[in-house]
Amino acid sequence: MSEPASVSYFTPTFYEAADPSRAGDRQCVTVVGGGPVGLLTALGLAHRGVQVTILERKNRVGLGSKAAALTSRSLEILAAVGADGPFLEQGLPWDSGRSFYRGREISRFRIPRPEGRQHPSLINLPQPFMEQFLVDACLEHPLIDIRWEWAFAGLRQDADGCALAVDAPSGRRTVRTDWVVAADGARSPVRAALGQPLEGVTYTNSFVICDLRMTASRGTERLCWFDPPAFPGRTVLLHQLAPDLWRIDYQVSELEDLDEAIDPAVVAPKVAEHFAYIGEEAGWEIEWLSLYRAHARSLGSYRHGRVLFAGDAAHILPVFGVRGLNSGIADSVNLAWKLALVARGLAPEALLDTYDWEQRDFYRQNRAYADHSTLYMTPDSDGTRLVRDASLSLALVDPELEFLADPSYSTPLDWSGGPLVTDDLDAWDTGPASGGLVENLPIADGGPHVNDVLGPWFTLLCVDAAGPVPSTGLLKSVRVEPGGPLGRHLGGLQGSAYLLRPDRHVLRRWTSLEACDWEEHLIGMGILNGVKEDGR
């Protein structure tokens, strides 16, 4: 996506370039890229006592709506580092949508919000606001240093660390660092410097993305039209991003000139024709135009020595189903706790290989959903278009088939296998097994949620524990009522214990707290070198 020079709905703060005198300091972790994934990874590391330097080539956050939707899981990840407040204050919650085919409504969907859920199913918030909120949080943290207008220019690495070449306003500098997190986007200069290409597919069709200033009385639901009059044979999406700010996305014919497609003089009549068709009479003006082309591509490995890739630098997923930024946020929470353990000498470097395995598995799971959504939204051949149109026609005549037109939105994913997943020692009737995600539910009726009581490292959920529970610098134990919302989710087995990773995925569970050998398990799985009481 191209970046605008300005947008009226957001006024950026411009920051002074970093002091070049700090260039020779040895860094612990250096994050290349000050977008949402890089900033959130830095917060996750600093939350666990790791000093982080962020290199950002610009002197402000990016502009334009770009990524605009966050799932409840992403909001939970933000909450775990204390950063979700402004997102909830400014974000626009939504959970429903409608789809139309040739003028007739063919489906309605609603994303359920389970009882006890702390965050809305989805919020819309233009990316500049997201980035600014995360920048503000980073600037307040004493362990995070953002170096504005420092552009990555190359790297060398060995067994002891990396030397980064950086172009600062005062000239070329060298930054020496133990670890590098490459969160520098889809055109990642770090990825290019290491000669690591993304592999996968690029879909043939493109979408125009248009931010509009508009005061309309429509609700927050997502609206989708297949084959409307202004865009015959194509797909149109309309969504509210914020008060008086809307976004319309529409598919571009493969026969159109792409430069011409984002000319305001071309876009405005098309938008006007579609709005006349749907009866939208509110006045509007174009704020930002860009062109989007869907990709499903990934690196073969997200770890290359001392360099870890995250977000679009590691993988690119189609935005349909809000899987783009949200998959990068999932990278950040997985990477932060593992790299923090390694950086502080508490875990072997091999733990970082589990980040690579798990997040590439997440990519594969997400891609399976994304491929379906993308081919439905933008069929790239006569065959796929024929199948898509046939299913839409069926939805017109049979309400039971309307699910065919519903989007598949991003949901939290579990691991059924992988290097940190182990079989249960005992028989369980219910509850999340190893690799599963524990829901962020109240630990008792009317009590705090799981996220509110998690420790920065590992948490042991003790269901109706009668006696003392273990506690060290690396482990926090939490008593759970068996009949409360969380206890029921865990199976309600009195005396049982669940060992959680910092990202709330289950490492192991025991039917008896007395049998819980959590220290031996963490060491045996290669998660810890050894347990130290002060957690350092």
BELQUI-V906067 format. One line per field, one symbol per residue. ss: DSSP state (2 for helix, 1 for strand, 0 for the rest). psi: psi as a letter, one per 20 degrees, with the letter a starting at -180 (. if undefined). burial: I if it has 9 or more other ideal C-beta (glycine too) atoms within 8 Angstrom, else O. A space follows every 50 residues. Layout:
ss=???
psi=???
burial=???
This chain:
ss=00000010010000000002222201111111000222222222220000 01111100000000000011122222222200002222220111011111 10011111110000000000011100222222222222220001111100 11111111001111111100111111111111000000222220000011 11111111111111000000011111002220001111111100111111 11000002222002222222222222220000011111111111111100 00110011102220110000000222222222222222222220000000 22222222222222222222222222200002222222222222222022 22222000000000000000000000000000000010000100000012 22200001111110000000000011111100002222220000001111 000011111100222002222222000000000000
psi=qqprhqqhipoqppqqqqoiijhiqpqfpppookagggghgghhghhkjp ppppophrkrrrrqhcpipprhghhhgghhjkjifhghhhqoqqjrrqqq olippiqqqpoqoqpiphqqgqqppqhhgggghhgghghipijpopnqko ppirqqqahiaqoppporhjaprpppqgqpoolkahkohgghhikoqpqb qpqhqrpppoppopoqjqajqppppplrgimpjaqpqpqphrpjprpppq ppqiiqphghhjphhhgghggggghhhjkoiqqrqpgqqrppppqnqqqh qjpndjppqqbihhqpqqipjliehhhhhhgghggghghggghjjiqqhi hhhhgggghhggggghhgghgggghghmpjrhghhggghghhhhhhiohi jihhipqnqpqqqrpiarijpqqqhrpqhaqpapiqppqmrpiqpjaqrg hhjqridqpoooolphaqqqpahippppppphjrggghhiijopirppoq rijjqpgqqqiphhiomhghghghijhqhqpphij.
burial=OOOIOOIOIIOIOOOOIIOIOIIOOOIIIIIIIIIIIIIIIIIIIIIIII IIIIIIOIIOIIIIIIIIIIIIIIIIIIIIIOIIOIIIOIIIIIIIIIII IOOOOIIIIOIOOOOIIOIIIIIIIIIIIIIIIIIIIIOOIOIIIIIIII IIIOIOIOOOIIIIIIIIOOOOIIIIIIIIIIIIIOOIIIIOIIOIOIOI OOIOIIIIIIIIIIOOOOOOIIIIIIIIOOIOOIIIIIIIIIOOIIIIII IIOOOOOIOOIIOOOIIIOIIOIIIOIOOOOOOIOIIIIIIIIIIIIIIO OIIOOOIIIIIIIIIIIIIIIIIIIIIIIIIIIIIIIIIIIIIIOIIOOO IIIIIIIIIIIIIOIIIOIIIIIIIIIIIOOOOIIOIIIOIIIIIIOOOO IIOIIIIOIIOOIIIOOIIIIIOIOOOIOOIIIIIIIIIIIIIIOOOOII IOIIOOIIIIIIIIIOOOIIOOIIIIIIIIIIOIIIIIIIIIIOIIIIII IIOIIIIIIIIIIOOIOIOOIIIOIIIIOOIIOOIO
